[in-house]
């Protein structure tokens, strides 16, 4: 399934990401954690037979905050390892305003499939601690691929057909002790477990 990358569709994905994060117990979610969740949703979308949105998806978060559909708390600044400062905050859905949008999205087949994927990914990632989820993207197969040099753009498969993360998730079929193919949901959970092992190593 190809997902249109219009601003409305990007905002719809953000709403579904926050809805799924809340259902999986991940909210209020810090911005760095939300970036990791959104990144993994993009890079692993082909496991669910979907195309990722473009990298501008998080730029639409401010619009949802401005519309009152997303609430911001614990606003402050944190210092990065290089000495620079960045804005830090936590996000959660304003259910009163966002719930009608969530319900409307569930009436469309493509969005129902998208919602099912994002919720399953959120449940898979809920096995990680907050700290592990903060750093999960850095251990993701595509992000940590040595062929992706520092400064290169991670394209989520938009320009490159070689998605190391999806290749890793699909490889679980070959190691299934029962000999049967794993479902898309099982692949997400197995991938999250592999990330956890890598983070713990």
C-alpha positions in Angstrom: 0.0 0.0 0.0 1.3 3.4 -0.9 0.7 6.2 1.6 0.2 9.7 0.2 2.6 12.1 1.8 0.4 15.2 1.8 0.4 17.3 5.0 -3.0 16.0 6.0 -1.9 12.4 5.6 1.3 13.1 7.6 -0.8 14.7 10.4 -3.1 11.6 10.3 -0.1 9.4 10.8 1.1 11.5 13.7 -2.3 11.2 15.4 -2.2 7.4 14.9 1.4 7.3 16.3 0.4 9.1 19.4 -2.8 7.1 19.8 -0.8 3.9 19.5 1.8 5.1 21.9 -0.9 5.9 24.5 -2.5 2.5 24.1 0.8 0.8 24.6 1.6 2.8 27.7 4.3 5.0 26.1 2.8 8.4 26.8 3.4 11.1 27.7 6.2 10.5 25.2 9.4 12.6 25.1 10.3 14.1 21.7 13.4 12.0 21.3 11.4 8.9 22.0 8.7 10.0 19.6 11.4 10.5 16.9 12.6 6.9 17.5 9.0 5.6 17.3 8.2 7.5 14.1 11.6 6.5 12.6 10.9 2.8 13.2 7.4 3.2 11.9 8.8 4.6 8.7 11.6 2.2 8.2 9.6 -1.0 9.1 6.5 0.0 7.1 7.3 -2.4 4.2 7.1 -5.4 6.7 3.3 -4.5 6.7 3.3 -4.1 2.9 3.2 -0.3 3.2 5.3 2.5 1.9 6.8 5.0 4.4 6.0 8.7 4.4 8.7 11.1 3.7 11.0 12.5 6.4 9.0 15.7 6.8 6.4 13.9 9.0 7.6 15.3 12.3 7.5 18.9 11.0 3.7 18.6 11.1 3.6 17.9 14.9 3.7 21.6 15.7 0.6 22.1 13.5 -1.3 19.6 15.6 -0.1 21.3 18.8 -1.3 24.6 17.4 -4.7 23.0 16.6 -5.0 21.8 20.1 -5.1 18.1 19.1 -1.7 17.4 20.8 -0.8 18.6 24.3 2.7 19.5 25.2 4.1 19.3 28.7 7.4 19.4 30.5 8.9 21.9 28.1 12.5 22.7 28.6 16.0 22.5 27.1 18.6 19.8 27.2 22.3 20.0 26.3 23.6 17.5 23.7 26.9 15.8 23.9 28.4 18.3 21.5 27.4 21.2 23.8 24.5 22.4 21.8 21.1 22.9 23.3 17.8 21.6 22.0 14.1 21.9 22.9 12.7 19.1 25.0 9.1 18.3 25.7 6.6 15.5 26.1 3.6 14.9 23.9 0.2 13.3 24.3 -3.1 13.4 22.4 -5.7 15.8 23.6 -8.4 13.1 23.4 -11.3 15.5 23.5 -10.2 17.0 20.2 -8.3 14.1 18.6 -10.7 11.2 19.2 -13.1 12.2 16.4 -10.2 12.2 14.0 -9.1 8.7 15.3 -12.6 7.4 14.8 -12.9 9.0 11.3 -9.6 7.5 10.2 -10.8 4.0 11.3 -13.6 4.2 8.7 -11.1 4.0 5.8 -9.4 0.7 4.8 -5.9 2.1 4.2 -6.0 4.0 7.5 -7.3 0.9 9.4 -4.3 -1.1 8.0 -1.9 1.8 9.0 -3.5 1.9 12.5 -3.1 -1.8 12.9 0.6 -1.7 11.9 1.4 1.3 14.2 -0.4 -0.2 17.2 1.4 -3.5 16.8 4.7 -1.7 16.5 3.9 0.3 19.7 3.1 -2.9 21.6 6.3 -4.5 20.4 8.4 -1.4 21.4 6.6 -1.3 24.8 8.9 -4.2 25.9 11.8 -1.7 25.8 12.7 0.6 28.7 12.4 4.3 28.2 16.2 4.6 27.9 16.3 1.7 25.4 13.5 3.3 23.3 15.4 6.6 23.3 18.4 5.0 21.7 16.6 2.3 19.7 16.9 4.0 16.4 20.7 4.1 16.7 20.8 0.3 16.8 18.3 -0.2 14.0 19.7 -2.1 11.1 19.2 0.7 8.6 20.4 3.5 10.9 23.5 1.6 12.0 24.3 0.2 8.5 28.0 1.0 7.8 27.1 1.8 4.2 25.2 4.8 5.5 28.0 7.3 6.2 27.7 10.1 8.7 25.7 13.0 7.2 23.9 10.8 4.7 20.1 11.0 4.6 18.1 8.0 5.7 15.5 7.7 3.0 13.3 4.9 4.5 13.5 3.3 1.1 12.3 6.3 -1.0 15.5 6.4 -3.0 17.1 3.1 -2.1 15.7 -0.4 -2.5 18.0 -1.9 0.1 16.3 -1.5 3.5 18.4 -3.4 6.0 15.8 -3.2 8.7 13.1 -4.8 6.6 15.7 -7.4 5.4 16.4 -8.3 9.0 12.7 -8.5 9.9 12.0 -10.7 6.9 14.9 -13.0 7.8 13.0 -14.3 10.9 11.1 -16.7 8.6 14.4 -18.6 8.1 15.0 -19.1 11.8 11.5 -19.9 12.9 11.9 -23.3 14.7 8.4 -24.3 13.7 9.3 -24.0 10.1 6.3 -21.9 9.2 6.5 -18.2 8.0 6.1 -15.6 10.8 3.3 -13.1 10.5 3.9 -9.4 10.0 3.0 -8.8 13.7 5.5 -11.5 14.8 8.2 -10.0 12.7 7.7 -6.6 14.5 7.9 -8.2 17.9 11.0 -10.3 17.0 12.6 -7.2 15.6 12.0 -5.3 18.8 13.5 -8.2 20.8 16.5 -8.2 18.5 16.9 -4.4 19.1 16.7 -5.0 22.8 19.4 -7.7 22.7 21.6 -5.4 20.7 21.0 -2.5 23.1 21.9 -4.8 26.1 25.0 -6.2 24.5 
